[in-house]
Amino acid sequence: MPQLSPLNWIFLFLLFWAAVLSVSILIWWSTKTYFLGKTSNVSDVKENKWNW
């Protein structure tokens, strides 16, 4: 493995944690929308006054 400058190690460190954060946010968002999608059928009984 070639030698990397300290600045490149910092960039690799930040890139690694940015990837971990992005994947965890994607997992959280997908489970959140799935949960809301499951429970939205219960609230369909009430009239929705919002157009969206």
PQR file with spaces between the fields and no chain letter, atoms N, CA, C, O and H, PARSE charges and radii, in Angstrom:
ATOM       1  N    MET     1       0.847   -1.192    0.000 -0.4000 1.5000
ATOM       2  CA   MET     1       0.000    0.000    0.000 -0.0000 2.0000
ATOM       3  C    MET     1       0.886    1.246    0.000  0.5500 1.7000
ATOM       4  O    MET     1       1.819    1.346    0.797 -0.5500 1.4000
ATOM       5  N    PRO     2       0.601    2.171   -0.871 -0.5600 1.5000
ATOM       6  CA   PRO     2       1.462    3.355   -0.930  0.2800 2.0000
ATOM       7  C    PRO     2       1.260    4.265    0.286  0.5500 1.7000
ATOM       8  O    PRO     2       0.223    4.240    0.949 -0.5500 1.4000
ATOM       9  N    GLN     3       2.258    5.038    0.538 -0.4000 1.5000
ATOM      10  CA   GLN     3       2.176    5.977    1.651 -0.0000 2.0000
ATOM      11  C    GLN     3       1.222    7.115    1.296  0.5500 1.7000
ATOM      12  O    GLN     3       1.244    7.637    0.182 -0.5500 1.4000
ATOM      13  H    GLN     3       3.100    5.059    0.000  0.4000 1.0000
ATOM      14  N    LEU     4       0.401    7.481    2.243 -0.4000 1.5000
ATOM      15  CA   LEU     4      -0.527    8.586    2.033 -0.0000 2.0000
ATOM      16  C    LEU     4      -0.116    9.765    2.912  0.5500 1.7000
ATOM      17  O    LEU     4       0.414    9.592    4.010 -0.5500 1.4000
ATOM      18  H    LEU     4       0.383    7.056    3.148  0.4000 1.0000
ATOM      19  N    SER     5      -0.370   10.941    2.409 -0.4000 1.5000
ATOM      20  CA   SER     5      -0.080   12.124    3.212 -0.0000 2.0000
ATOM      21  C    SER     5      -1.117   12.222    4.337  0.5500 1.7000
ATOM      22  O    SER     5      -2.209   11.665    4.232 -0.5500 1.4000
ATOM      23  H    SER     5      -0.801   11.082    1.518  0.4000 1.0000
ATOM      24  N    PRO     6      -0.769   12.927    5.404 -0.5600 1.5000
ATOM      25  CA   PRO     6      -1.733   13.072    6.508  0.2800 2.0000
ATOM      26  C    PRO     6      -3.053   13.696    6.080  0.5500 1.7000
ATOM      27  O    PRO     6      -4.102   13.358    6.629 -0.5500 1.4000
ATOM      28  N    LEU     7      -3.018   14.590    5.119 -0.4000 1.5000
ATOM      29  CA   LEU     7      -4.257   15.200    4.639 -0.0000 2.0000
ATOM      30  C    LEU     7      -5.155   14.163    3.964  0.5500 1.7000
ATOM      31  O    LEU     7      -6.376   14.195    4.116 -0.5500 1.4000
ATOM      32  H    LEU     7      -2.166   14.864    4.673  0.4000 1.0000
ATOM      33  N    ASN     8      -4.537   13.241    3.217 -0.4000 1.5000
ATOM      34  CA   ASN     8      -5.331   12.184    2.588 -0.0000 2.0000
ATOM      35  C    ASN     8      -5.921   11.240    3.624  0.5500 1.7000
ATOM      36  O    ASN     8      -7.030   10.741    3.428 -0.5500 1.4000
ATOM      37  H    ASN     8      -3.544   13.215    3.094  0.4000 1.0000
ATOM      38  N    TRP     9      -5.219   10.980    4.717 -0.4000 1.5000
ATOM      39  CA   TRP     9      -5.782   10.142    5.777 -0.0000 2.0000
ATOM      40  C    TRP     9      -6.982   10.818    6.417  0.5500 1.7000
ATOM      41  O    TRP     9      -7.966   10.163    6.761 -0.5500 1.4000
ATOM      42  H    TRP     9      -4.319   11.385    4.877  0.4000 1.0000
ATOM      43  N    ILE    10      -6.894   12.136    6.576 -0.4000 1.5000
ATOM      44  CA   ILE    10      -8.035   12.879    7.136 -0.0000 2.0000
ATOM      45  C    ILE    10      -9.221   12.804    6.183  0.5500 1.7000
ATOM      46  O    ILE    10     -10.357   12.616    6.617 -0.5500 1.4000
ATOM      47  H    ILE    10      -6.095   12.669    6.297  0.4000 1.0000
ATOM      48  N    PHE    11      -8.958   12.951    4.878 -0.4000 1.5000
ATOM      49  CA   PHE    11     -10.034   12.846    3.899 -0.0000 2.0000
ATOM      50  C    PHE    11     -10.660   11.453    3.897  0.5500 1.7000
ATOM      51  O    PHE    11     -11.880   11.318    3.801 -0.5500 1.4000
ATOM      52  H    PHE    11      -8.035   13.103    4.525  0.4000 1.0000
ATOM      53  N    LEU    12      -9.829   10.422    4.003 -0.4000 1.5000
ATOM      54  CA   LEU    12     -10.359    9.060    4.060 -0.0000 2.0000
ATOM      55  C    LEU    12     -11.191    8.851    5.320  0.5500 1.7000
ATOM      56  O    LEU    12     -12.238    8.206    5.271 -0.5500 1.4000
ATOM      57  H    LEU    12      -8.838   10.531    4.082  0.4000 1.0000
ATOM      58  N    PHE    13     -10.735    9.386    6.438 -0.4000 1.5000
ATOM      59  CA   PHE    13     -11.477    9.277    7.689 -0.0000 2.0000
ATOM      60  C    PHE    13     -12.832    9.951    7.570  0.5500 1.7000
ATOM      61  O    PHE    13     -13.850    9.383    7.967 -0.5500 1.4000
ATOM      62  H    PHE    13      -9.884    9.909    6.478  0.4000 1.0000
ATOM      63  N    LEU    14     -12.850   11.167    7.022 -0.4000 1.5000
ATOM      64  CA   LEU    14     -14.114   11.885    6.864 -0.0000 2.0000
ATOM      65  C    LEU    14     -15.027   11.196    5.853  0.5500 1.7000
ATOM      66  O    LEU    14     -16.242   11.155    6.046 -0.5500 1.4000
ATOM      67  H    LEU    14     -12.023   11.628    6.699  0.4000 1.0000
ATOM      68  N    LEU    15     -14.456   10.658    4.780 -0.4000 1.5000
ATOM      69  CA   LEU    15     -15.257    9.957    3.789 -0.0000 2.0000
ATOM      70  C    LEU    15     -15.881    8.699    4.372  0.5500 1.7000
ATOM      71  O    LEU    15     -17.031    8.380    4.071 -0.5500 1.4000
ATOM      72  H    LEU    15     -13.469   10.692    4.623  0.4000 1.0000
ATOM      73  N    PHE    16     -15.137    7.985    5.199 -0.4000 1.5000
ATOM      74  CA   PHE    16     -15.661    6.783    5.834 -0.0000 2.0000
ATOM      75  C    PHE    16     -16.853    7.115    6.735  0.5500 1.7000
ATOM      76  O    PHE    16     -17.891    6.459    6.652 -0.5500 1.4000
ATOM      77  H    PHE    16     -14.203    8.244    5.444  0.4000 1.0000
ATOM      78  N    TRP    17     -16.713    8.125    7.590 -0.4000 1.5000
ATOM      79  CA   TRP    17     -17.807    8.450    8.498 -0.0000 2.0000
ATOM      80  C    TRP    17     -18.984    9.098    7.777  0.5500 1.7000
ATOM      81  O    TRP    17     -20.127    8.964    8.215 -0.5500 1.4000
ATOM      82  H    TRP    17     -15.869    8.658    7.658  0.4000 1.0000
ATOM      83  N    ALA    18     -18.714    9.797    6.678 -0.4000 1.5000
ATOM      84  CA   ALA    18     -19.823   10.324    5.873 -0.0000 2.0000
ATOM      85  C    ALA    18     -20.608    9.184    5.233  0.5500 1.7000
ATOM      86  O    ALA    18     -21.834    9.251    5.139 -0.5500 1.4000
ATOM      87  H    ALA    18     -17.786    9.905    6.323  0.4000 1.0000
ATOM      88  N    ALA    19     -19.912    8.144    4.796 -0.4000 1.5000
ATOM      89  CA   ALA    19     -20.601    6.987    4.217 -0.0000 2.0000
ATOM      90  C    ALA    19     -21.402    6.245    5.280  0.5500 1.7000
ATOM      91  O    ALA    19     -22.530    5.825    5.022 -0.5500 1.4000
ATOM      92  H    ALA    19     -18.917    8.090    4.873  0.4000 1.0000
ATOM      93  N    VAL    20     -20.836    6.082    6.463 -0.4000 1.5000
ATOM      94  CA   VAL    20     -21.563    5.421    7.556 -0.0000 2.0000
ATOM      95  C    VAL    20     -22.804    6.219    7.926  0.5500 1.7000
ATOM      96  O    VAL    20     -23.877    5.649    8.122 -0.5500 1.4000
ATOM      97  H    VAL    20     -19.920    6.423    6.672  0.4000 1.0000
ATOM      98  N    LEU    21     -22.662    7.527    8.022 -0.4000 1.5000
ATOM      99  CA   LEU    21     -23.797    8.380    8.358 -0.0000 2.0000
ATOM     100  C    LEU    21     -24.864    8.337    7.275  0.5500 1.7000
ATOM     101  O    LEU    21     -26.055    8.280    7.582 -0.5500 1.4000
ATOM     102  H    LEU    21     -21.790    7.990    7.863  0.4000 1.0000
ATOM     103  N    SER    22     -24.450    8.362    6.014 -0.4000 1.5000
ATOM     104  CA   SER    22     -25.419    8.329    4.919 -0.0000 2.0000
ATOM     105  C    SER    22     -26.198    7.020    4.904  0.5500 1.7000
ATOM     106  O    SER    22     -27.415    7.023    4.721 -0.5500 1.4000
ATOM     107  H    SER    22     -23.483    8.407    5.766  0.4000 1.0000
ATOM     108  N    VAL    23     -25.503    5.902    5.097 -0.4000 1.5000
ATOM     109  CA   VAL    23     -26.192    4.609    5.097 -0.0000 2.0000
ATOM     110  C    VAL    23     -27.145    4.507    6.275  0.5500 1.7000
ATOM     111  O    VAL    23     -28.256    3.996    6.132 -0.5500 1.4000
ATOM     112  H    VAL    23     -24.514    5.899    5.245  0.4000 1.0000
ATOM     113  N    SER    24     -26.724    4.987    7.435 -0.4000 1.5000
ATOM     114  CA   SER    24     -27.613    4.910    8.597 -0.0000 2.0000
ATOM     115  C    SER    24     -28.831    5.810    8.416  0.5500 1.7000
ATOM     116  O    SER    24     -29.928    5.444    8.836 -0.5500 1.4000
ATOM     117  H    SER    24     -25.821    5.402    7.551  0.4000 1.0000
ATOM     118  N    ILE    25     -28.662    6.977    7.800 -0.4000 1.5000
ATOM     119  CA   ILE    25     -29.806    7.856    7.543 -0.0000 2.0000
ATOM     120  C    ILE    25     -30.743    7.215    6.524  0.5500 1.7000
ATOM     121  O    ILE    25     -31.962    7.309    6.663 -0.5500 1.4000
ATOM     122  H    ILE    25     -27.770    7.275    7.458  0.4000 1.0000
ATOM     123  N    LEU    26     -30.182    6.559    5.493 -0.4000 1.5000
ATOM     124  CA   LEU    26     -31.030    5.889    4.514 -0.0000 2.0000
ATOM     125  C    LEU    26     -31.816    4.749    5.139  0.5500 1.7000
ATOM     126  O    LEU    26     -32.991    4.563    4.824 -0.5500 1.4000
ATOM     127  H    LEU    26     -29.192    6.483    5.380  0.4000 1.0000
ATOM     128  N    ILE    27     -31.188    3.989    6.016 -0.4000 1.5000
ATOM     129  CA   ILE    27     -31.888    2.899    6.696 -0.0000 2.0000
ATOM     130  C    ILE    27     -32.977    3.467    7.596  0.5500 1.7000
ATOM     131  O    ILE    27     -34.094    2.950    7.619 -0.5500 1.4000
ATOM     132  H    ILE    27     -30.233    4.140    6.272  0.4000 1.0000
ATOM     133  N    TRP    28     -32.663    4.522    8.335 -0.4000 1.5000
ATOM     134  CA   TRP    28     -33.663    5.141    9.211 -0.0000 2.0000
ATOM     135  C    TRP    28     -34.824    5.685    8.392  0.5500 1.7000
ATOM     136  O    TRP    28     -35.981    5.513    8.774 -0.5500 1.4000
ATOM     137  H    TRP    28     -31.756    4.942    8.317  0.4000 1.0000
ATOM     138  N    TRP    29     -34.532    6.337    7.272 -0.4000 1.5000
ATOM     139  CA   TRP    29     -35.588    6.937    6.461 -0.0000 2.0000
ATOM     140  C    TRP    29     -36.470    5.861    5.836  0.5500 1.7000
ATOM     141  O    TRP    29     -37.689    6.018    5.776 -0.5500 1.4000
ATOM     142  H    TRP    29     -33.591    6.477    6.962  0.4000 1.0000
ATOM     143  N    SER    30     -35.862    4.768    5.370 -0.4000 1.5000
ATOM     144  CA   SER    30     -36.671    3.722    4.746 -0.0000 2.0000
ATOM     145  C    SER    30     -37.565    3.038    5.772  0.5500 1.7000
ATOM     146  O    SER    30     -38.709    2.713    5.456 -0.5500 1.4000
ATOM     147  H    SER    30     -34.871    4.640    5.419  0.4000 1.0000
ATOM     148  N    THR    31     -37.082    2.808    6.990 -0.4000 1.5000
ATOM     149  CA   THR    31     -37.942    2.202    7.998 -0.0000 2.0000
ATOM     150  C    THR    31     -39.006    3.195    8.460  0.5500 1.7000
ATOM     151  O    THR    31     -40.121    2.789    8.788 -0.5500 1.4000
ATOM     152  H    THR    31     -36.152    3.072    7.247  0.4000 1.0000
ATOM     153  N    LYS    32     -38.684    4.475    8.492 -0.4000 1.5000
ATOM     154  CA   LYS    32     -39.666    5.484    8.899 -0.0000 2.0000
ATOM     155  C    LYS    32     -40.793    5.571    7.887  0.5500 1.7000
ATOM     156  O    LYS    32     -41.963    5.566    8.272 -0.5500 1.4000
ATOM     157  H    LYS    32     -37.778    4.804    8.225  0.4000 1.0000
ATOM     158  N    THR    33     -40.470    5.652    6.592 -0.4000 1.5000
ATOM     159  CA   THR    33     -41.519    5.757    5.582 -0.0000 2.0000
ATOM     160  C    THR    33     -42.309    4.461    5.488  0.5500 1.7000
ATOM     161  O    THR    33     -43.508    4.495    5.211 -0.5500 1.4000
ATOM     162  H    THR    33     -39.520    5.657    6.280  0.4000 1.0000
ATOM     163  N    TYR    34     -41.668    3.324    5.711 -0.4000 1.5000
ATOM     164  CA   TYR    34     -42.388    2.056    5.691 -0.0000 2.0000
ATOM     165  C    TYR    34     -43.377    2.005    6.855  0.5500 1.7000
ATOM     166  O    TYR    34     -44.507    1.540    6.705 -0.5500 1.4000
ATOM     167  H    TYR    34     -40.694    3.296    5.935  0.4000 1.0000
ATOM     168  N    PHE    35     -42.935    2.489    8.009 -0.4000 1.5000
ATOM     169  CA   PHE    35     -43.813    2.500    9.174 -0.0000 2.0000
ATOM     170  C    PHE    35     -44.996    3.435    8.943  0.5500 1.7000
ATOM     171  O    PHE    35     -46.132    3.095    9.272 -0.5500 1.4000
ATOM     172  H    PHE    35     -42.017    2.867    8.131  0.4000 1.0000
ATOM     173  N    LEU    36     -44.731    4.609    8.379 -0.4000 1.5000
ATOM     174  CA   LEU    36     -45.819    5.542    8.114 -0.0000 2.0000
ATOM     175  C    LEU    36     -46.740    4.999    7.038  0.5500 1.7000
ATOM     176  O    LEU    36     -47.947    5.237    7.081 -0.5500 1.4000
ATOM     177  H    LEU    36     -43.808    4.885    8.112  0.4000 1.0000
ATOM     178  N    GLY    37     -46.193    4.279    6.078 -0.4000 1.5000
ATOM     179  CA   GLY    37     -47.021    3.691    5.042 -0.0000 2.0000
ATOM     180  C    GLY    37     -47.937    2.621    5.603  0.5500 1.7000
ATOM     181  O    GLY    37     -49.068    2.470    5.139 -0.5500 1.4000
ATOM     182  H    GLY    37     -45.212    4.086    6.044  0.4000 1.0000
ATOM     183  N    LYS    38     -47.465    1.870    6.599 -0.4000 1.5000
ATOM     184  CA   LYS    38     -48.308    0.840    7.196 -0.0000 2.0000
ATOM     185  C    LYS    38     -49.425    1.465    8.023  0.5500 1.7000
ATOM     186  O    LYS    38     -50.556    0.978    8.000 -0.5500 1.4000
ATOM     187  H    LYS    38     -46.546    1.993    6.975  0.4000 1.0000
ATOM     188  N    THR    39     -49.126    2.531    8.749 -0.4000 1.5000
ATOM     189  CA   THR    39     -50.127    3.105    9.637 -0.0000 2.0000
ATOM     190  C    THR    39     -51.029    4.104    8.924  0.5500 1.7000
ATOM     191  O    THR    39     -52.015    4.560    9.504 -0.5500 1.4000
ATOM     192  H    THR    39     -48.208    2.926    8.767  0.4000 1.0000
ATOM     193  N    SER    40     -50.711    4.458    7.662 -0.4000 1.5000
ATOM     194  CA   SER    40     -51.546    5.441    6.983 -0.0000 2.0000
ATOM     195  C    SER    40     -52.912    4.852    6.632  0.5500 1.7000
ATOM     196  O    SER    40     -53.873    5.600    6.450 -0.5500 1.4000
ATOM     197  H    SER    40     -49.910    4.087    7.191  0.4000 1.0000
ATOM     198  N    ASN    41     -53.013    3.528    6.534 -0.4000 1.5000
ATOM     199  CA   ASN    41     -54.306    2.922    6.212 -0.0000 2.0000
ATOM     200  C    ASN    41     -55.300    3.121    7.353  0.5500 1.7000
ATOM     201  O    ASN    41     -56.508    3.194    7.127 -0.5500 1.4000
ATOM     202  H    ASN    41     -52.233    2.921    6.682  0.4000 1.0000
ATOM     203  N    VAL    42     -54.782    3.208    8.582 -0.4000 1.5000
ATOM     204  CA   VAL    42     -55.668    3.402    9.730 -0.0000 2.0000
ATOM     205  C    VAL    42     -56.270    4.804    9.698  0.5500 1.7000
ATOM     206  O    VAL    42     -57.440    4.984   10.034 -0.5500 1.4000
ATOM     207  H    VAL    42     -53.800    3.149    8.765  0.4000 1.0000
ATOM     208  N    SER    43     -55.483    5.788    9.298 -0.4000 1.5000
ATOM     209  CA   SER    43     -55.969    7.175    9.310 -0.0000 2.0000
ATOM     210  C    SER    43     -56.772    7.509    8.057  0.5500 1.7000
ATOM     211  O    SER    43     -57.239    8.640    7.925 -0.5500 1.4000
ATOM     212  H    SER    43     -54.533    5.641    9.024  0.4000 1.0000
ATOM     213  N    ASP    44     -56.952    6.557    7.125 -0.4000 1.5000
ATOM     214  CA   ASP    44     -57.747    6.831    5.932 -0.0000 2.0000
ATOM     215  C    ASP    44     -59.227    6.982    6.265  0.5500 1.7000
ATOM     216  O    ASP    44     -59.996    7.515    5.465 -0.5500 1.4000
ATOM     217  H    ASP    44     -56.573    5.638    7.232  0.4000 1.0000
ATOM     218  N    VAL    45     -59.624    6.510    7.450 -0.4000 1.5000
ATOM     219  CA   VAL    45     -61.029    6.611    7.843 -0.0000 2.0000
ATOM     220  C    VAL    45     -61.400    8.075    8.038  0.5500 1.7000
ATOM     221  O    VAL    45     -62.497    8.491    7.666 -0.5500 1.4000
ATOM     222  H    VAL    45     -58.999    6.077    8.099  0.4000 1.0000
ATOM     223  N    LYS    46     -60.491    8.862    8.621 -0.4000 1.5000
ATOM     224  CA   LYS    46     -60.749   10.287    8.819 -0.0000 2.0000
ATOM     225  C    LYS    46     -60.625   11.023    7.491  0.5500 1.7000
ATOM     226  O    LYS    46     -59.875   10.607    6.608 -0.5500 1.4000
ATOM     227  H    LYS    46     -59.600    8.524    8.923  0.4000 1.0000
ATOM     228  N    GLU    47     -61.358   12.107    7.360 -0.4000 1.5000
ATOM     229  CA   GLU    47     -61.253   12.902    6.145 -0.0000 2.0000
ATOM     230  C    GLU    47     -59.964   13.704    6.185  0.5500 1.7000
ATOM     231  O    GLU    47     -59.640   14.335    7.190 -0.5500 1.4000
ATOM     232  H    GLU    47     -61.967   12.445    8.077  0.4000 1.0000
ATOM     233  N    ASN    48     -59.232   13.671    5.076 -0.4000 1.5000
ATOM     234  CA   ASN    48     -57.964   14.384    4.996 -0.0000 2.0000
ATOM     235  C    ASN    48     -58.217   15.751    4.387  0.5500 1.7000
ATOM     236  O    ASN    48     -58.636   15.846    3.234 -0.5500 1.4000
ATOM     237  H    ASN    48     -59.495   13.158    4.259  0.4000 1.0000
ATOM     238  N    LYS    49     -57.965   16.819    5.151 -0.4000 1.5000
ATOM     239  CA   LYS    49     -58.207   18.151    4.623 -0.0000 2.0000
ATOM     240  C    LYS    49     -56.990   18.739    3.914  0.5500 1.7000
ATOM     241  O    LYS    49     -57.069   19.841    3.370 -0.5500 1.4000
ATOM     242  H    LYS    49     -57.624   16.742    6.088  0.4000 1.0000
ATOM     243  N    TRP    50     -55.877   18.029    3.914 -0.4000 1.5000
ATOM     244  CA   TRP    50     -54.692   18.489    3.197 -0.0000 2.0000
ATOM     245  C    TRP    50     -54.715   17.926    1.791  0.5500 1.7000
ATOM     246  O    TRP    50     -55.138   16.787    1.592 -0.5500 1.4000
ATOM     247  H    TRP    50     -55.812   17.134    4.356  0.4000 1.0000
ATOM     248  N    ASN    51     -54.274   18.693    0.818 -0.4000 1.5000
ATOM     249  CA   ASN    51     -54.310   18.253   -0.571 -0.0000 2.0000
ATOM     250  C    ASN    51     -53.159   17.316   -0.933  0.5500 1.7000
ATOM     251  O    ASN    51     -53.160   16.745   -2.024 -0.5500 1.4000
ATOM     252  H    ASN    51     -53.931   19.618    0.979  0.4000 1.0000
ATOM     253  N    TRP    52     -52.203   17.150   -0.066 -0.4000 1.5000
ATOM     254  CA   TRP    52     -51.069   16.302   -0.396 -0.0000 2.0000
ATOM     255  C    TRP    52     -51.116   15.058    0.458  0.5500 1.7000
ATOM     256  O    TRP    52     -50.245   14.197    0.343 -0.5500 1.4000
ATOM     257  H    TRP    52     -52.202   17.614    0.820  0.4000 1.0000
